[in-house]
C-alpha cells in the first residue's frame, strides 16, 4: 500500500503544479505561483479526509508519511531556489516582500504557540473535574 501513498502524493503534486501555473498566468508571471503550497495543502486535506472516513489503512498511512516526508524538503528546496533567483531578478520590491513575510512569520510564532497552550489548560481542567476530590492535590 506504499504505492497508494505515492499515487496520492503525485496527484496532489500535479494539481498543485496546474493551479500554481494558472495563478502565475492570471498574475502575469511566467512562473508557478504557490503550487507547492497548494499541493501540500491538498495532501494534508486528503489524508485528513481519508482518516475521518476510515478509508486509510495503516500501511497506506505509513507510505503517505514516508513519501510526504521526502517530498517536502526536496520540493521546498527547489522552489526556494527558484524564488530567490526570481526575487533577485525582480528587484528591491520582491526582496522587501520576502523579508516582510519572514518577519511577520517570526512575529506570529508566540501567538500560534498560545493556541496550543489554551487547549492543554482546558484539557487539564476537564481531567481534574472528572477525578474524585480525594485524588486532586
Buried (B, 14 or more C-beta within 10 A) or exposed (E): EEEBBBBBBEBBBEBBBBBBBBBBEEEEEEBBBBBBBBBBBBBEEBBEEBEEEEEBEEEBBEBBEBBBEEBEEEBEEEBEEEBEEEBEEBEEEBEEEBEEEEEEEEEEEEEEEEEEEEEEEEEEEEEEEEEEEEEEE
